[in-house]
Amino acid sequence: MKKNISSVIWITGLSGSGKTTISRILKKKLSLLYKKVIHLDGDELRACASTIIKKDSFHRNDRKNIGLFYSKLAKHLAKQNFIVIMSVMALQREVQNWNKVNIPHFYDVMLDVPINELKLRDPKGIYKKYSEGKIKNLYGLDLQYDKPKKPWMNVKWSKRLNKKLIVERIMNKFIKEKDVQK
């Protein structure tokens, strides 16, 4: 096993882009190489913090504050020598900037999937609910999001690109950089 170097791999993208799926696979693969790897998912964290996060807190400022909470949690765990994989939207410039300034060894991965593809995937049915007028405040539709300007890795959607290839790309680049840092 390789020695851990405290890190945060922040996987972001719109709903349905594959953040959770990619993160789960990445965690399994990194756990074969490093001792302390943890995956935190935005939906699961929101459920865990349901007593302090309002159920209807989907407005931009609420999301920013929740994103900053996730950032500080990830930083706290990384300081304890974890490799933290965070799968969360947090698509506000304020959160992105905070992460880059305050989290040493921060690696942001943008899963850049076109909205038409996301509507086809729609694993949680939210794009359908939006089109039926049942929900609002959805990034990419009625909420503007701040796409990361210079992410560590930008994964542009392609029909030829699958989850296995995406994870391989992330792993290869991450491991290469970690080996250089030793």
N, CA and C atoms as a LAMMPS dump frame, in Angstrom:
ITEM: TIMESTEP
0
ITEM: NUMBER OF ATOMS
546
ITEM: BOX BOUNDS ff ff ff
-5.0000000000000000e+02 5.0000000000000000e+02
-5.0000000000000000e+02 5.0000000000000000e+02
-5.0000000000000000e+02 5.0000000000000000e+02
ITEM: ATOMS id mol type element x y z
1 1 1 N 0.843 -1.187 0
2 1 2 C 0 0 0
3 1 3 C 0.88 1.239 0
4 2 1 N 0.415 2.23 -0.754
5 2 2 C 1.121 3.501 -0.795
6 2 3 C 0.748 4.342 0.41
7 3 1 N 1.641 5.221 0.774
8 3 2 C 1.369 6.129 1.885
9 3 3 C 0.359 7.182 1.433
10 4 1 N -0.632 7.428 2.29
11 4 2 C -1.623 8.455 1.978
12 4 3 C -0.996 9.84 1.986
13 5 1 N -1.42 10.649 1.086
14 5 2 C -1.151 12.084 1.139
15 5 3 C -2.529 12.728 1.178
16 6 1 N -2.836 13.4 2.282
17 6 2 C -4.15 14.012 2.464
18 6 3 C -4.593 14.718 1.195
19 7 1 N -5.775 14.384 0.727
20 7 2 C -6.264 14.935 -0.538
21 7 3 C -7.783 14.986 -0.534
22 8 1 N -8.31 15.873 -1.373
23 8 2 C -9.741 15.902 -1.637
24 8 3 C -9.93 15.852 -3.145
25 9 1 N -10.636 14.826 -3.594
26 9 2 C -11.019 14.709 -5.009
27 9 3 C -12.495 15.067 -5.062
28 10 1 N -12.782 16.218 -5.645
29 10 2 C -14.13 16.791 -5.645
30 10 3 C -14.747 16.548 -7.018
31 11 1 N -15.709 15.642 -7.086
32 11 2 C -16.334 15.301 -8.363
33 11 3 C -17.659 16.043 -8.456
34 12 1 N -17.744 16.904 -9.46
35 12 2 C -18.904 17.773 -9.59
36 12 3 C -19.505 17.667 -10.989
37 13 1 N -20.715 18.128 -11.113
38 13 2 C -21.441 18.116 -12.376
39 13 3 C -22.922 18.255 -12.066
40 14 1 N -23.696 18.422 -13.095
41 14 2 C -25.141 18.556 -12.906
42 14 3 C -25.757 17.229 -12.473
43 15 1 N -26.994 17.281 -12.015
44 15 2 C -27.701 16.088 -11.581
45 15 3 C -27.783 15.079 -12.732
46 16 1 N -27.401 13.849 -12.437
47 16 2 C -27.441 12.792 -13.446
48 16 3 C -26.16 12.645 -14.239
49 17 1 N -25.138 13.426 -13.914
50 17 2 C -23.888 13.384 -14.688
51 17 3 C -23.011 12.187 -14.349
52 18 1 N -23.291 11.504 -13.246
53 18 2 C -22.518 10.315 -12.882
54 18 3 C -21.579 10.504 -11.705
55 19 1 N -21.755 11.578 -10.96
56 19 2 C -20.856 11.892 -9.841
57 19 3 C -20.747 10.737 -8.844
58 20 1 N -21.886 10.25 -8.393
59 20 2 C -21.897 9.207 -7.376
60 20 3 C -21.335 7.901 -7.922
61 21 1 N -21.745 7.516 -9.112
62 21 2 C -21.271 6.271 -9.721
63 21 3 C -19.758 6.291 -9.894
64 22 1 N -19.235 7.362 -10.461
65 22 2 C -17.794 7.492 -10.67
66 22 3 C -17.071 7.476 -9.327
67 23 1 N -17.599 8.182 -8.348
68 23 2 C -16.958 8.265 -7.028
69 23 3 C -16.903 6.915 -6.334
70 24 1 N -17.962 6.147 -6.432
71 24 2 C -17.979 4.823 -5.787
72 24 3 C -16.936 3.89 -6.405
73 25 1 N -16.847 3.91 -7.709
74 25 2 C -15.851 3.066 -8.385
75 25 3 C -14.442 3.542 -8.043
76 26 1 N -14.247 4.848 -8.068
77 26 2 C -12.943 5.429 -7.745
78 26 3 C -12.53 5.064 -6.321
79 27 1 N -13.464 5.116 -5.383
80 27 2 C -13.148 4.764 -3.992
81 27 3 C -12.674 3.316 -3.899
82 28 1 N -13.375 2.398 -4.567
83 28 2 C -12.972 0.984 -4.533
84 28 3 C -11.559 0.808 -5.072
85 29 1 N -11.27 1.453 -6.179
86 29 2 C -9.951 1.297 -6.81
87 29 3 C -8.844 1.952 -5.987
88 30 1 N -9.098 3.158 -5.472
89 30 2 C -8.078 3.827 -4.659
90 30 3 C -7.844 3.094 -3.342
91 31 1 N -8.88 2.45 -2.81
92 31 2 C -8.748 1.711 -1.555
93 31 3 C -7.814 0.511 -1.694
94 32 1 N -7.586 0.051 -2.901
95 32 2 C -6.635 -1.037 -3.129
96 32 3 C -5.192 -0.544 -3.013
97 33 1 N -5.001 0.773 -3.167
98 33 2 C -3.653 1.354 -3.164
99 33 3 C -3.328 2.156 -1.913
100 34 1 N -4.35 2.759 -1.314
101 34 2 C -4.141 3.649 -0.172
102 34 3 C -4.961 3.159 1.02
103 35 1 N -4.471 3.447 2.227
104 35 2 C -5.11 2.944 3.445
105 35 3 C -6.427 3.627 3.779
106 36 1 N -6.449 4.941 3.723
107 36 2 C -7.609 5.681 4.226
108 36 3 C -8.266 6.477 3.097
109 37 1 N -9.292 5.883 2.522
110 37 2 C -10.047 6.522 1.443
111 37 3 C -11.513 6.538 1.883
112 38 1 N -12.146 7.684 1.739
113 38 2 C -13.55 7.818 2.132
114 38 3 C -14.308 8.529 1.01
115 39 1 N -15.549 8.118 0.819
116 39 2 C -16.414 8.76 -0.176
117 39 3 C -17.575 9.422 0.55
118 40 1 N -17.762 10.703 0.29
119 40 2 C -18.9 11.442 0.828
120 40 3 C -19.761 11.892 -0.348
121 41 1 N -21.041 11.592 -0.281
122 41 2 C -21.958 11.927 -1.361
123 41 3 C -22.912 13.025 -0.909
124 42 1 N -23.138 13.993 -1.759
125 42 2 C -23.979 15.134 -1.422
126 42 3 C -25.383 14.753 -0.982
127 43 1 N -26.02 13.828 -1.698
128 43 2 C -27.378 13.415 -1.323
129 43 3 C -27.387 12.735 0.046
130 44 1 N -26.389 11.882 0.296
131 44 2 C -26.318 11.191 1.585
132 44 3 C -25.999 12.171 2.715
133 45 1 N -25.101 13.126 2.451
134 45 2 C -24.783 14.122 3.468
135 45 3 C -25.999 14.982 3.796
136 46 1 N -26.746 15.351 2.766
137 46 2 C -27.959 16.149 2.979
138 46 3 C -28.939 15.374 3.856
139 47 1 N -29.071 14.074 3.622
140 47 2 C -29.965 13.247 4.436
141 47 3 C -29.451 13.147 5.876
142 48 1 N -28.125 12.995 6.042
143 48 2 C -27.544 12.91 7.392
144 48 3 C -27.724 14.21 8.162
145 49 1 N -27.663 15.312 7.461
146 49 2 C -27.749 16.628 8.111
147 49 3 C -29.158 17.202 8.036
148 50 1 N -30.138 16.333 7.861
149 50 2 C -31.516 16.798 7.662
150 50 3 C -32.061 17.608 8.828
151 51 1 N -31.493 17.44 10.007
152 51 2 C -31.975 18.219 11.149
153 51 3 C -31.433 19.641 11.141
154 52 1 N -30.348 19.882 10.39
155 52 2 C -29.793 21.236 10.327
156 52 3 C -29.92 21.875 8.948
157 53 1 N -30.214 21.064 7.938
158 53 2 C -30.429 21.594 6.589
159 53 3 C -31.927 21.522 6.309
160 54 1 N -32.508 22.669 5.998
161 54 2 C -33.945 22.708 5.716
162 54 3 C -34.269 21.854 4.487
163 55 1 N -35.405 21.194 4.529
164 55 2 C -35.814 20.305 3.441
165 55 3 C -35.921 21.04 2.099
166 56 1 N -36.376 22.283 2.124
167 56 2 C -36.582 23.038 0.885
168 56 3 C -35.429 24.005 0.6
169 57 1 N -34.237 23.688 1.095
170 57 2 C -33.094 24.6 0.934
171 57 3 C -32.388 24.375 -0.398
172 58 1 N -33.067 24.718 -1.48
173 58 2 C -32.495 24.536 -2.807
174 58 3 C -32.26 25.866 -3.514
175 59 1 N -32.346 26.968 -2.78
176 59 2 C -32.055 28.267 -3.371
177 59 3 C -30.543 28.461 -3.414
178 60 1 N -30.083 29.357 -4.26
179 60 2 C -28.655 29.535 -4.503
180 60 3 C -27.859 29.784 -3.221
181 61 1 N -28.307 30.676 -2.372
182 61 2 C -27.554 30.988 -1.158
183 61 3 C -27.522 29.801 -0.195
184 62 1 N -28.647 29.099 -0.079
185 62 2 C -28.675 27.897 0.759
186 62 3 C -27.685 26.865 0.23
187 63 1 N -27.694 26.67 -1.073
188 63 2 C -26.787 25.691 -1.684
189 63 3 C -25.333 26.086 -1.479
190 64 1 N -25.048 27.379 -1.56
191 64 2 C -23.677 27.849 -1.326
192 64 3 C -23.244 27.503 0.095
193 65 1 N -24.097 27.787 1.062
194 65 2 C -23.761 27.51 2.456
195 65 3 C -23.598 26.015 2.713
196 66 1 N -24.438 25.208 2.109
197 66 2 C -24.317 23.754 2.241
198 66 3 C -23.008 23.293 1.589
199 67 1 N -22.698 23.838 0.424
200 67 2 C -21.44 23.501 -0.262
201 67 3 C -20.227 23.843 0.582
202 68 1 N -20.257 24.993 1.237
203 68 2 C -19.144 25.383 2.107
204 68 3 C -19.044 24.454 3.317
205 69 1 N -20.173 24.012 3.836
206 69 2 C -20.155 23.033 4.926
207 69 3 C -19.473 21.74 4.458
208 70 1 N -19.846 21.252 3.269
209 70 2 C -19.232 20.04 2.721
210 70 3 C -17.732 20.239 2.525
211 71 1 N -17.353 21.419 2.061
212 71 2 C -15.936 21.73 1.849
213 71 3 C -15.154 21.647 3.149
214 72 1 N -15.708 22.232 4.192
215 72 2 C -15.018 22.247 5.492
216 72 3 C -14.949 20.842 6.087
217 73 1 N -15.988 20.04 5.868
218 73 2 C -15.969 18.654 6.322
219 73 3 C -14.878 17.869 5.58
220 74 1 N -14.808 18.038 4.269
221 74 2 C -13.789 17.345 3.47
222 74 3 C -12.386 17.759 3.913
223 75 1 N -12.191 19.04 4.147
224 75 2 C -10.887 19.534 4.601
225 75 3 C -10.53 18.916 5.957
226 76 1 N -11.501 18.858 6.854
227 76 2 C -11.276 18.29 8.188
228 76 3 C -10.824 16.829 8.083
229 77 1 N -11.481 16.052 7.247
230 77 2 C -11.113 14.643 7.079
231 77 3 C -9.749 14.501 6.392
232 78 1 N -9.482 15.346 5.407
233 78 2 C -8.183 15.291 4.726
234 78 3 C -7.054 15.597 5.701
235 79 1 N -7.294 16.502 6.638
236 79 2 C -6.273 16.827 7.647
237 79 3 C -5.954 15.61 8.521
238 80 1 N -6.846 14.647 8.547
239 80 2 C -6.623 13.413 9.305
240 80 3 C -6.052 12.313 8.418
241 81 1 N -5.463 12.742 7.329
242 81 2 C -4.749 11.869 6.391
243 81 3 C -5.657 10.944 5.576
244 82 1 N -6.871 11.4 5.314
245 82 2 C -7.762 10.672 4.422
246 82 3 C -7.618 11.205 2.998
247 83 1 N -7.866 10.345 2.041
248 83 2 C -8.156 10.779 0.676
249 83 3 C -9.68 10.826 0.636
250 84 1 N -10.209 12.017 0.492
251 84 2 C -11.655 12.224 0.519
252 84 3 C -12.151 12.378 -0.915
253 85 1 N -13.091 11.546 -1.279
254 85 2 C -13.747 11.673 -2.583
255 85 3 C -15.127 12.251 -2.303
256 86 1 N -15.375 13.427 -2.84
257 86 2 C -16.636 14.127 -2.594
258 86 3 C -17.423 14.171 -3.904
259 87 1 N -18.618 13.599 -3.91
260 87 2 C -19.483 13.691 -5.09
261 87 3 C -20.647 14.614 -4.747
262 88 1 N -20.568 15.814 -5.28
263 88 2 C -21.525 16.844 -4.901
264 88 3 C -21.566 17.917 -5.986
265 89 1 N -22.705 18.563 -6.151
266 89 2 C -22.788 19.633 -7.148
267 89 3 C -21.916 20.812 -6.747
268 90 1 N -22.324 21.545 -5.732
269 90 2 C -21.588 22.731 -5.263
270 90 3 C -21.019 23.533 -6.438
271 91 1 N -21.905 23.938 -7.307
272 91 2 C -21.495 24.63 -8.533
273 91 3 C -21.564 26.149 -8.397
274 92 1 N -21.142 26.649 -7.251
275 92 2 C -21.069 28.096 -7.053
276 92 3 C -19.598 28.491 -7.005
277 93 1 N -19.296 29.574 -7.64
278 93 2 C -17.919 30.069 -7.703
279 93 3 C -17.327 30.249 -6.306
280 94 1 N -18.14 30.715 -5.342
281 94 2 C -17.634 30.939 -3.986
282 94 3 C -17.117 29.642 -3.358
283 95 1 N -17.825 28.557 -3.564
284 95 2 C -17.41 27.261 -3.019
285 95 3 C -16.147 26.784 -3.729
286 96 1 N -16.128 26.89 -5.041
287 96 2 C -14.957 26.462 -5.815
288 96 3 C -13.714 27.233 -5.389
289 97 1 N -13.852 28.54 -5.257
290 97 2 C -12.703 29.359 -4.856
291 97 3 C -12.242 29.016 -3.446
292 98 1 N -13.185 28.826 -2.528
293 98 2 C -12.828 28.468 -1.155
294 98 3 C -12.017 27.175 -1.147
295 99 1 N -12.501 26.19 -1.901
296 99 2 C -11.816 24.894 -1.947
297 99 3 C -10.381 25.041 -2.444
298 100 1 N -10.21 25.769 -3.527
299 100 2 C -8.873 25.901 -4.12
300 100 3 C -7.911 26.658 -3.209
301 101 1 N -8.422 27.595 -2.434
302 101 2 C -7.578 28.393 -1.539
303 101 3 C -7.309 27.659 -0.221
304 102 1 N -8.287 26.931 0.286
305 102 2 C -8.218 26.408 1.642
306 102 3 C -7.932 24.917 1.794
307 103 1 N -8.029 24.159 0.724
308 103 2 C -7.807 22.716 0.838
309 103 3 C -6.517 22.355 0.098
310 104 1 N -5.474 22.009 0.859
311 104 2 C -4.244 21.545 0.192
312 104 3 C -4.53 20.239 -0.55
313 105 1 N -3.889 20.028 -1.657
314 105 2 C -4.068 18.816 -2.467
315 105 3 C -5.541 18.631 -2.849
316 106 1 N -6.087 19.677 -3.469
317 106 2 C -7.481 19.689 -3.918
318 106 3 C -7.518 19.395 -5.41
319 107 1 N -8.344 18.425 -5.795
320 107 2 C -8.45 17.997 -7.192
321 107 3 C -9.92 18.018 -7.586
322 108 1 N -10.306 18.987 -8.414
323 108 2 C -11.702 19.045 -8.837
324 108 3 C -11.861 18.446 -10.218
325 109 1 N -12.867 17.6 -10.329
326 109 2 C -13.18 16.898 -11.572
327 109 3 C -14.581 17.335 -11.994
328 110 1 N -14.681 17.933 -13.171
329 110 2 C -15.968 18.369 -13.708
330 110 3 C -16.472 17.333 -14.705
331 111 1 N -17.633 16.735 -14.405
332 111 2 C -18.28 15.83 -15.352
333 111 3 C -19.213 16.696 -16.197
334 112 1 N -18.763 16.998 -17.377
335 112 2 C -19.416 17.969 -18.255
336 112 3 C -20.315 17.239 -19.254
337 113 1 N -21.578 17.071 -18.872
338 113 2 C -22.546 16.318 -19.67
339 113 3 C -23.619 17.281 -20.159
340 114 1 N -23.941 17.266 -21.465
341 114 2 C -24.975 18.177 -21.981
342 114 3 C -26.346 17.905 -21.356
343 115 1 N -27.112 18.962 -21.216
344 115 2 C -28.428 18.877 -20.567
345 115 3 C -29.353 17.882 -21.277
346 116 1 N -29.269 17.783 -22.601
347 116 2 C -30.127 16.832 -23.321
348 116 3 C -29.825 15.392 -22.925
349 117 1 N -28.542 15.073 -22.728
350 117 2 C -28.152 13.735 -22.269
351 117 3 C -28.639 13.496 -20.84
352 118 1 N -28.538 14.516 -19.996
353 118 2 C -28.991 14.389 -18.605
354 118 3 C -30.497 14.133 -18.531
355 119 1 N -31.243 14.8 -19.405
356 119 2 C -32.701 14.594 -19.433
357 119 3 C -33.038 13.166 -19.855
358 120 1 N -32.23 12.582 -20.738
359 120 2 C -32.446 11.194 -21.15
360 120 3 C -32.135 10.226 -20.007
361 121 1 N -31.053 10.499 -19.293
362 121 2 C -30.653 9.627 -18.178
363 121 3 C -31.648 9.739 -17.025
364 122 1 N -31.805 10.932 -16.508
365 122 2 C -32.732 11.3 -15.437
366 122 3 C -32.948 10.201 -14.382
367 123 1 N -31.872 9.729 -13.712
368 123 2 C -32.009 8.602 -12.775
369 123 3 C -32.911 8.885 -11.581
370 124 1 N -33.047 10.139 -11.19
371 124 2 C -33.89 10.474 -10.035
372 124 3 C -35.247 11.04 -10.461
373 125 1 N -35.452 11.164 -11.773
374 125 2 C -36.718 11.698 -12.274
375 125 3 C -36.898 13.189 -12.065
376 126 1 N -35.815 13.902 -11.75
377 126 2 C -35.981 15.33 -11.441
378 126 3 C -36.199 16.181 -12.686
379 127 1 N -35.613 15.78 -13.812
380 127 2 C -35.83 16.566 -15.028
381 127 3 C -37.279 16.419 -15.493
382 128 1 N -37.842 15.23 -15.306
383 128 2 C -39.256 15.011 -15.628
384 128 3 C -40.134 15.853 -14.7
385 129 1 N -39.829 15.825 -13.399
386 129 2 C -40.604 16.617 -12.435
387 129 3 C -40.518 18.108 -12.771
388 130 1 N -39.34 18.539 -13.192
389 130 2 C -39.169 19.942 -13.566
390 130 3 C -40.048 20.274 -14.777
391 131 1 N -40.019 19.415 -15.794
392 131 2 C -40.814 19.687 -17.003
393 131 3 C -42.313 19.663 -16.713
394 132 1 N -42.719 18.947 -15.661
395 132 2 C -44.127 18.896 -15.265
396 132 3 C -44.496 20.037 -14.309
397 133 1 N -43.503 20.872 -13.956
398 133 2 C -43.752 21.994 -13.067
399 133 3 C -43.839 21.62 -11.59
400 134 1 N -43.407 20.412 -11.243
401 134 2 C -43.494 19.942 -9.862
402 134 3 C -42.345 20.434 -8.993
403 135 1 N -41.225 20.757 -9.614
404 135 2 C -40.084 21.294 -8.867
405 135 3 C -39.491 22.471 -9.639
406 136 1 N -38.722 23.262 -8.92
407 136 2 C -37.992 24.355 -9.555
408 136 3 C -36.623 24.458 -8.888
409 137 1 N -35.858 25.47 -9.251
410 137 2 C -34.504 25.659 -8.733
411 137 3 C -33.596 24.483 -9.106
412 138 1 N -33.545 24.189 -10.393
413 138 2 C -32.744 23.078 -10.899
414 138 3 C -31.582 23.622 -11.723
415 139 1 N -30.375 23.298 -11.272
416 139 2 C -29.178 23.744 -11.997
417 139 3 C -29.22 23.293 -13.45
418 140 1 N -28.839 24.197 -14.324
419 140 2 C -28.812 23.91 -15.749
420 140 3 C -30.111 24.268 -16.45
421 141 1 N -31.191 24.463 -15.668
422 141 2 C -32.472 24.841 -16.262
423 141 3 C -32.869 26.234 -15.78
424 142 1 N -33.429 26.35 -14.576
425 142 2 C -33.792 27.692 -14.111
426 142 3 C -32.79 28.279 -13.12
427 143 1 N -31.815 27.504 -12.716
428 143 2 C -30.731 28.026 -11.871
429 143 3 C -29.437 28.02 -12.676
430 144 1 N -28.829 29.17 -12.758
431 144 2 C -27.534 29.25 -13.429
432 144 3 C -26.487 28.641 -12.507
433 145 1 N -25.564 27.917 -13.099
434 145 2 C -24.487 27.352 -12.305
435 145 3 C -23.165 27.884 -12.814
436 146 1 N -22.188 27.844 -11.937
437 146 2 C -20.85 28.294 -12.273
438 146 3 C -20.009 27.065 -12.603
439 147 1 N -19.822 26.845 -13.885
440 147 2 C -18.972 25.737 -14.297
441 147 3 C -17.545 26.074 -13.869
442 148 1 N -16.833 25.134 -13.27
443 148 2 C -15.456 25.431 -12.861
444 148 3 C -14.636 25.969 -14.036
445 149 1 N -13.904 27.065 -13.787
446 149 2 C -13.128 27.702 -14.86
447 149 3 C -11.929 26.871 -15.283
448 150 1 N -11.168 26.421 -14.328
449 150 2 C -9.984 25.62 -14.635
450 150 3 C -9.925 24.422 -13.691
451 151 1 N -10.813 23.442 -13.912
452 151 2 C -10.768 22.291 -13.021
453 151 3 C -9.492 21.476 -13.251
454 152 1 N -9.127 20.715 -12.264
455 152 2 C -7.976 19.822 -12.369
456 152 3 C -8.19 18.848 -13.532
457 153 1 N -9.45 18.416 -13.708
458 153 2 C -9.79 17.561 -14.841
459 153 3 C -11.213 17.886 -15.293
460 154 1 N -11.364 18.134 -16.58
461 154 2 C -12.683 18.352 -17.17
462 154 3 C -12.993 17.149 -18.051
463 155 1 N -14.029 16.399 -17.689
464 155 2 C -14.408 15.211 -18.449
465 155 3 C -15.608 15.575 -19.306
466 156 1 N -15.358 15.829 -20.573
467 156 2 C -16.43 16.158 -21.525
468 156 3 C -17.121 14.873 -21.966
469 157 1 N -18.446 14.895 -21.927
470 157 2 C -19.224 13.727 -22.292
471 157 3 C -18.989 13.349 -23.744
472 158 1 N -18.942 12.047 -23.974
473 158 2 C -18.816 11.482 -25.307
474 158 3 C -19.462 10.104 -25.276
475 159 1 N -20.056 9.686 -26.38
476 159 2 C -20.673 8.354 -26.433
477 159 3 C -19.642 7.252 -26.236
478 160 1 N -18.389 7.543 -26.575
479 160 2 C -17.331 6.546 -26.438
480 160 3 C -16.747 6.481 -25.031
481 161 1 N -17.087 7.428 -24.202
482 161 2 C -16.52 7.506 -22.858
483 161 3 C -17.456 6.805 -21.874
484 162 1 N -16.923 5.859 -21.119
485 162 2 C -17.748 5.174 -20.12
486 162 3 C -17.152 5.363 -18.727
487 163 1 N -17.873 4.893 -17.717
488 163 2 C -17.442 5.12 -16.336
489 163 3 C -16.082 4.504 -16.044
490 164 1 N -15.785 3.352 -16.623
491 164 2 C -14.494 2.701 -16.402
492 164 3 C -13.353 3.573 -16.923
493 165 1 N -13.52 4.131 -18.118
494 165 2 C -12.483 5 -18.695
495 165 3 C -12.318 6.297 -17.896
496 166 1 N -13.424 6.838 -17.426
497 166 2 C -13.356 8.067 -16.628
498 166 3 C -12.569 7.808 -15.343
499 167 1 N -12.884 6.717 -14.655
500 167 2 C -12.18 6.381 -13.412
501 167 3 C -10.701 6.147 -13.694
502 168 1 N -10.378 5.45 -14.769
503 168 2 C -8.969 5.22 -15.128
504 168 3 C -8.233 6.534 -15.338
505 169 1 N -8.854 7.47 -16.036
506 169 2 C -8.225 8.772 -16.265
507 169 3 C -7.95 9.503 -14.952
508 170 1 N -8.963 9.512 -14.081
509 170 2 C -8.798 10.189 -12.793
510 170 3 C -7.689 9.513 -11.993
511 171 1 N -7.744 8.19 -11.894
512 171 2 C -6.743 7.443 -11.115
513 171 3 C -5.339 7.682 -11.644
514 172 1 N -5.17 7.549 -12.943
515 172 2 C -3.833 7.704 -13.526
516 172 3 C -3.25 9.083 -13.244
517 173 1 N -4.028 10.106 -13.433
518 173 2 C -3.538 11.463 -13.197
519 173 3 C -3.274 11.691 -11.704
520 174 1 N -4.174 11.226 -10.855
521 174 2 C -4.033 11.393 -9.406
522 174 3 C -2.772 10.68 -8.903
523 175 1 N -2.611 9.416 -9.275
524 175 2 C -1.465 8.628 -8.812
525 175 3 C -0.159 9.227 -9.323
526 176 1 N -0.157 9.649 -10.564
527 176 2 C 1.053 10.271 -11.131
528 176 3 C 1.446 11.508 -10.331
529 177 1 N 0.487 12.357 -10.015
530 177 2 C 0.764 13.567 -9.238
531 177 3 C 1.17 13.242 -7.812
532 178 1 N 0.557 12.228 -7.213
533 178 2 C 0.913 11.834 -5.848
534 178 3 C 2.348 11.301 -5.802
535 179 1 N 2.739 10.527 -6.811
536 179 2 C 4.094 9.991 -6.853
537 179 3 C 5.128 11.105 -7
538 180 1 N 4.782 12.153 -7.729
539 180 2 C 5.67 13.3 -7.907
540 180 3 C 5.824 14.07 -6.603
541 181 1 N 4.766 14.115 -5.784
542 181 2 C 4.773 14.883 -4.535
543 181 3 C 5.595 14.231 -3.433
544 182 1 N 5.933 12.979 -3.58
545 182 2 C 6.681 12.268 -2.511
546 182 3 C 8.076 12.822 -2.347
